[in-house]
């Protein structure tokens, strides 16, 4: 029987949490009108790799 890959599941939860937090930040920035100021932060966040390969 195959054992579960907990590292993969944890990484997926972390990515989902990070995405939700980023969406909330963008929504708040749009409401306050500071969207242009935050574009450089978004560019850095988008350049991070999204997929990793866990070999155990």
Z-matrix of the N, CA and C atoms (Angstrom, degrees):
N
C 1 1.444
C 2 1.538 1 108.49
N 3 1.303 2 116.93 1 135.67
C 4 1.458 3 121.83 2 -179.06
C 5 1.522 4 110.12 3 -73.81
N 6 1.325 5 114.96 4 140.50
C 7 1.459 6 118.03 5 178.70
C 8 1.536 7 109.64 6 -91.57
N 9 1.310 8 117.13 7 149.12
C 10 1.466 9 120.77 8 -177.80
C 11 1.534 10 111.96 9 -67.87
N 12 1.316 11 115.24 10 146.48
C 13 1.452 12 121.16 11 178.46
C 14 1.527 13 107.94 12 -96.36
N 15 1.329 14 115.78 13 89.06
C 16 1.454 15 120.81 14 -175.91
C 17 1.524 16 112.20 15 -67.03
N 18 1.315 17 117.56 16 -30.46
C 19 1.467 18 120.69 17 179.08
C 20 1.514 19 110.64 18 -63.17
N 21 1.331 20 116.59 19 -42.08
C 22 1.465 21 120.89 20 178.84
C 23 1.524 22 110.58 21 -64.05
N 24 1.325 23 116.66 22 -45.33
C 25 1.458 24 120.70 23 -179.75
C 26 1.524 25 111.04 24 -62.43
N 27 1.321 26 116.72 25 -41.34
C 28 1.456 27 120.90 26 179.36
C 29 1.525 28 110.32 27 -63.85
N 30 1.318 29 116.73 28 -43.62
C 31 1.466 30 121.01 29 179.88
C 32 1.534 31 110.48 30 -62.61
N 33 1.317 32 117.16 31 -40.09
C 34 1.457 33 120.56 32 178.78
C 35 1.527 34 110.97 33 -64.36
N 36 1.338 35 117.04 34 -40.69
C 37 1.465 36 120.52 35 177.28
C 38 1.525 37 110.50 36 -63.83
N 39 1.339 38 116.93 37 -42.03
C 40 1.459 39 120.87 38 179.39
C 41 1.526 40 111.04 39 -63.38
N 42 1.333 41 117.30 40 -41.75
C 43 1.464 42 120.78 41 178.41
C 44 1.519 43 111.38 42 -63.98
N 45 1.328 44 116.70 43 -41.71
C 46 1.465 45 120.61 44 179.38
C 47 1.523 46 110.16 45 -64.16
N 48 1.330 47 116.76 46 -41.15
C 49 1.449 48 121.30 47 179.35
C 50 1.534 49 110.81 48 -64.93
N 51 1.325 50 115.54 49 -42.38
C 52 1.464 51 121.17 50 179.66
C 53 1.532 52 110.65 51 -64.47
N 54 1.332 53 116.63 52 -41.73
C 55 1.463 54 121.18 53 179.35
C 56 1.526 55 110.46 54 -63.63
N 57 1.318 56 116.76 55 -44.24
C 58 1.454 57 121.21 56 179.88
C 59 1.525 58 110.73 57 -63.04
N 60 1.322 59 116.36 58 -41.79
C 61 1.461 60 121.03 59 179.55
C 62 1.530 61 110.84 60 -64.75
N 63 1.334 62 116.33 61 -41.04
C 64 1.465 63 121.04 62 178.65
C 65 1.526 64 110.93 63 -64.90
N 66 1.331 65 117.41 64 -42.25
C 67 1.465 66 120.75 65 178.09
C 68 1.525 67 110.99 66 -62.14
N 69 1.322 68 116.14 67 -40.43
C 70 1.457 69 120.36 68 178.84
C 71 1.531 70 110.40 69 -65.01
N 72 1.332 71 116.50 70 -41.59
C 73 1.461 72 121.10 71 179.09
C 74 1.528 73 110.32 72 -63.11
N 75 1.331 74 116.33 73 -42.81
C 76 1.460 75 120.67 74 179.63
C 77 1.536 76 110.99 75 -65.32
N 78 1.327 77 116.56 76 -39.79
C 79 1.459 78 120.47 77 179.67
C 80 1.530 79 110.13 78 -64.35
N 81 1.324 80 117.06 79 -43.38
C 82 1.460 81 120.57 80 178.65
C 83 1.522 82 110.84 81 -65.75
N 84 1.333 83 117.02 82 -38.85
C 85 1.461 84 120.92 83 179.11
C 86 1.524 85 110.59 84 -65.43
N 87 1.321 86 116.81 85 -39.50
C 88 1.462 87 120.84 86 179.46
C 89 1.525 88 110.60 87 -66.75
N 90 1.312 89 116.76 88 -37.93
C 91 1.459 90 120.68 89 179.48
C 92 1.523 91 111.20 90 -66.53
N 93 1.327 92 116.89 91 -36.92
C 94 1.462 93 119.77 92 -177.63
C 95 1.530 94 112.63 93 -89.69
N 96 1.339 95 117.70 94 -9.02
C 97 1.451 96 121.40 95 177.17
C 98 1.521 97 113.78 96 84.98
N 99 1.315 98 118.70 97 15.29
C 100 1.461 99 122.30 98 -178.63
C 101 1.523 100 111.96 99 -100.62
N 102 1.303 101 117.88 100 26.07
C 103 1.462 102 122.00 101 -175.42
C 104 1.525 103 111.66 102 -63.57
N 105 1.299 104 119.49 103 -41.86
C 106 1.463 105 122.22 104 -177.78
C 107 1.523 106 111.22 105 -64.25
N 108 1.293 107 117.59 106 -33.11
C 109 1.462 108 122.38 107 -178.76
C 110 1.533 109 111.34 108 -68.65
N 111 1.315 110 118.18 109 -31.23
C 112 1.450 111 122.34 110 -175.28
C 113 1.523 112 114.05 111 -90.79
N 114 1.316 113 119.95 112 -0.43
C 115 1.462 114 122.27 113 -177.22
C 116 1.519 115 112.36 114 -60.93
N 117 1.334 116 118.79 115 -36.65
C 118 1.464 117 120.00 116 -179.23
C 119 1.526 118 111.15 117 -68.03
N 120 1.309 119 118.91 118 -32.94
C 121 1.462 120 121.82 119 177.57
C 122 1.524 121 109.94 120 -68.50
N 123 1.318 122 117.40 121 -41.93
C 124 1.457 123 122.07 122 179.34
C 125 1.521 124 110.73 123 -63.45
N 126 1.320 125 117.98 124 -39.49
C 127 1.460 126 121.19 125 -179.88
C 128 1.521 127 110.93 126 -62.16
N 129 1.313 128 117.49 127 -39.25
C 130 1.466 129 121.36 128 178.92
C 131 1.525 130 109.74 129 -69.51
N 132 1.330 131 117.65 130 -42.36
C 133 1.459 132 121.42 131 -179.45
C 134 1.524 133 111.34 132 -65.30
N 135 1.335 134 117.53 133 -34.67
C 136 1.456 135 120.67 134 -178.90
C 137 1.521 136 112.49 135 -74.38
N 138 1.316 137 117.96 136 -18.98
C 139 1.456 138 120.20 137 -177.45
C 140 1.527 139 113.09 138 -82.88
N 141 1.334 140 117.73 139 -6.24
C 142 1.454 141 120.72 140 178.85
C 143 1.522 142 110.23 141 -72.01
N 144 1.336 143 116.93 142 145.27
C 145 1.463 144 119.13 143 177.85
C 146 1.522 145 110.21 144 -66.74
N 147 1.327 146 115.83 145 142.20
C 148 1.457 147 119.56 146 -176.51
C 149 1.523 148 113.00 147 -102.86
N 150 1.311 149 117.43 148 -20.17
C 151 1.455 150 119.76 149 -178.03
C 152 1.521 151 109.97 150 -121.64
N 153 1.313 152 114.42 151 135.91
C 154 1.460 153 119.13 152 175.38
C 155 1.509 154 108.54 153 -126.82
N 156 1.283 155 115.63 154 157.79
C 157 1.467 156 119.57 155 177.49
C 158 1.525 157 108.17 156 -113.84
N 159 1.314 158 115.14 157 115.99
C 160 1.452 159 120.75 158 176.79
C 161 1.520 160 108.62 159 -96.69
N 162 1.310 161 115.98 160 117.93
C 163 1.453 162 120.67 161 177.32
C 164 1.514 163 107.01 162 -115.04
N 165 1.319 164 114.67 163 114.32
C 166 1.461 165 119.31 164 -178.90
C 167 1.490 166 110.72 165 -118.91
